[in-house]
Amino acid sequence: MHEAVKWGVIGSGGIARRRTIPEGIAPADNAHLAAVFDVDAAVNRAVAGEFGGAAAGSVEELLAMDVDAVYIASPAYAHHAQALACAGAGKHILCEKPLGLTPAEAEEMAAAAREAGVLFGTALMMRFQTQHREAKRLIDAGELGKVAYARAQLSCWYPPIQGAWRQDPATGGGGSLIDMGGHCIDLLEMLLGPVRRVTCFTGNLVHGYRSEDSAVALLEFASGALGTVDTFFCITDEGSRNVLELHGTLGSIEAEGTIGQALQGSMAAVLKGNASAYDAAQTRIGQGWIEISPKPVNMYRAEIESFGRAVLEGREPEVGSDAGVRSQKVLAACYESARTGRAVQV
Ligand SMILES: NC(=O)c1ccc[n+]([C@@H]2O[C@H](COP(=O)([O-])OP(=O)(O)OC[C@H]3O[C@@H](n4cnc5c(N)ncnc54)[C@H](O)[C@@H]3O)[C@@H](O)[C@H]2O)c1
């Protein structure tokens, strides 16, 4: 048995209950679920009953318990105050995206953690997807040559729901772009480096709620590469194949279903020299394409174990506050572009 981080969870009833507790905290080799809190007390009791841990009646009660780190998985509008409270109580923080509603909120959260001497991680779990990591390794190894173009897609059908926090920018920070496009932009920055300029269109094509249900962002990376992110709340779940495409002077990578919450999608590549040197899980699938299928790893478990190692070893987390603040700045530039009709420097 390894040493374990004692976790508290705020907002236990949503993604925490669906994914991060059962797939991440429960099976992790360095985690123990100590306490949970949700504003819905009945849901909170049910989560505590399902997975163990004390059911706290408030954030303050949870922070007074024997907890080392807190996973914040409440709606976006609640993150800022809760992260400040966690920092004030000396607890390490792993916060869901988007960190806050604005870059300023995200920066304040990161600063509060720094000043309190606690670690701050951003829960951008798609960075732990092994196909994404393999894509990065191939790009860094020069297998695609100079990358010219990238596309990341994440869309779904999300009809109006009374009181849904994502459907009002006052509680979600925006709609499809900040909620799902944020993952796509972060992933492309992980693969290609920083974005320097954006142009973006957003709209409400179908749904009547206040957040956008449609967004396409055109990204110009500091490397000169171009990218697009398309993210809609108004196309069918089946129709969105959550595509990732990376095209370079010497090769390309195409994936379906790797972006999202599933364990693994499919990914294929044409690589420099027709992949003669590529030896990991190599299956030729015609016209120079090979399947890229590294051993899958559950992203939620990898995220929890990685943050846990940072806590136990007293070092910076792999995906820290910088990633979350950065993501928020690129997203804010996209919204500014959509509002003004201009290209915006990040
Ligand atoms: N990484 C991922 O795979 C992933 C997936 C979905 C959502 N998210 C992120 O997780 C966060 C939560 O999203 P969700 O889909 O679980 O939302 P949700 O609305 O489904 O669930 C949120 C939970 O928080 C509770 N809650 C509401 N206000 C609260 C408060 N002030 N304090 C404590 N609990 C509160 C609700 O009762 C609910 O149980 C968001 O930041 C979202 O962007 C991440």
The ligand as a Tripos MOL2 file, in Angstrom:
@<TRIPOS>MOLECULE
LIG
   44    48     1     0     0
SMALL
NO_CHARGES

@<TRIPOS>ATOM
      1 N1        -13.2600   16.8160  -17.0640 N.am      1 LIG1
      2 C1        -14.4350   16.3240  -17.3790 C.2       1 LIG1
      3 O1        -14.5640   15.2370  -17.9250 O.2       1 LIG1
      4 C2        -15.6510   17.1270  -17.0610 C.ar      1 LIG1
      5 C3        -16.9020   16.6820  -17.4830 C.ar      1 LIG1
      6 C4        -18.0240   17.3910  -17.0810 C.ar      1 LIG1
      7 C5        -17.8860   18.5270  -16.3260 C.ar      1 LIG1
      8 N2        -16.6500   18.9740  -15.9840 N.ar      1 LIG1
      9 C6        -16.4940   20.1820  -15.1560 C.3       1 LIG1
     10 O2        -16.8510   19.8260  -13.8140 O.3       1 LIG1
     11 C7        -17.5700   20.8870  -13.2030 C.3       1 LIG1
     12 C8        -18.9570   20.3970  -12.8290 C.3       1 LIG1
     13 O3        -19.6560   20.0220  -13.9880 O.3       1 LIG1
     14 P1        -20.8060   18.8980  -13.9390 P.3       1 LIG1
     15 O4        -21.0710   18.4880  -15.3290 O.co2     1 LIG1
     16 O5        -20.4480   17.8640  -12.9550 O.co2     1 LIG1
     17 O6        -22.0020   19.7840  -13.3780 O.3       1 LIG1
     18 P2        -23.3450   19.2510  -12.7410 P.3       1 LIG1
     19 O7        -24.2620   20.3960  -12.7080 O.co2     1 LIG1
     20 O8        -23.7520   17.9760  -13.4130 O.co2     1 LIG1
     21 O9        -22.9430   18.8360  -11.2490 O.3       1 LIG1
     22 C9        -22.4550   19.7760  -10.3340 C.3       1 LIG1
     23 C10       -22.6990   19.2770   -8.9130 C.3       1 LIG1
     24 O10       -22.3060   20.3370   -8.0410 O.3       1 LIG1
     25 C11       -23.3670   20.5910   -7.1130 C.3       1 LIG1
     26 N3        -23.2860   22.0110   -6.7630 N.ar      1 LIG1
     27 C12       -23.9220   23.0780   -7.3180 C.ar      1 LIG1
     28 N4        -23.5230   24.2200   -6.7240 N.ar      1 LIG1
     29 C13       -22.6240   23.8640   -5.7780 C.ar      1 LIG1
     30 C14       -21.8840   24.5930   -4.8220 C.ar      1 LIG1
     31 N5        -21.9540   25.9210   -4.7410 N.pl3     1 LIG1
     32 N6        -21.0670   23.9100   -3.9890 N.ar      1 LIG1
     33 C15       -20.9840   22.5410   -4.0470 C.ar      1 LIG1
     34 N7        -21.6900   21.8000   -4.9220 N.ar      1 LIG1
     35 C16       -22.4860   22.4570   -5.7790 C.ar      1 LIG1
     36 C17       -24.6470   20.1950   -7.8020 C.3       1 LIG1
     37 O11       -25.6570   19.8860   -6.8690 O.3       1 LIG1
     38 C18       -24.1700   18.9880   -8.6180 C.3       1 LIG1
     39 O12       -24.2730   17.8050   -7.8580 O.3       1 LIG1
     40 C19       -17.5560   22.0240  -14.2150 C.3       1 LIG1
     41 O13       -16.4650   22.8530  -13.9700 O.3       1 LIG1
     42 C20       -17.4030   21.3130  -15.5410 C.3       1 LIG1
     43 O14       -16.8190   22.1270  -16.5400 O.3       1 LIG1
     44 C21       -15.5390   18.2860  -16.3360 C.ar      1 LIG1
@<TRIPOS>BOND
     1     1     2 1
     2     2     3 2
     3     2     4 1
     4     4     5 ar
     5     4    44 ar
     6     5     6 ar
     7     6     7 ar
     8     7     8 ar
     9     8     9 1
    10     8    44 ar
    11     9    10 1
    12     9    42 1
    13    10    11 1
    14    11    12 1
    15    11    40 1
    16    12    13 1
    17    13    14 1
    18    14    15 2
    19    14    16 1
    20    14    17 1
    21    17    18 1
    22    18    19 2
    23    18    20 1
    24    18    21 1
    25    21    22 1
    26    22    23 1
    27    23    24 1
    28    23    38 1
    29    24    25 1
    30    25    26 1
    31    25    36 1
    32    26    27 ar
    33    26    35 ar
    34    27    28 ar
    35    28    29 ar
    36    29    30 ar
    37    29    35 ar
    38    30    31 1
    39    30    32 ar
    40    32    33 ar
    41    33    34 ar
    42    34    35 ar
    43    36    37 1
    44    36    38 1
    45    38    39 1
    46    40    41 1
    47    40    42 1
    48    42    43 1
@<TRIPOS>SUBSTRUCTURE
     1 LIG1         1 GROUP 0 **** ****
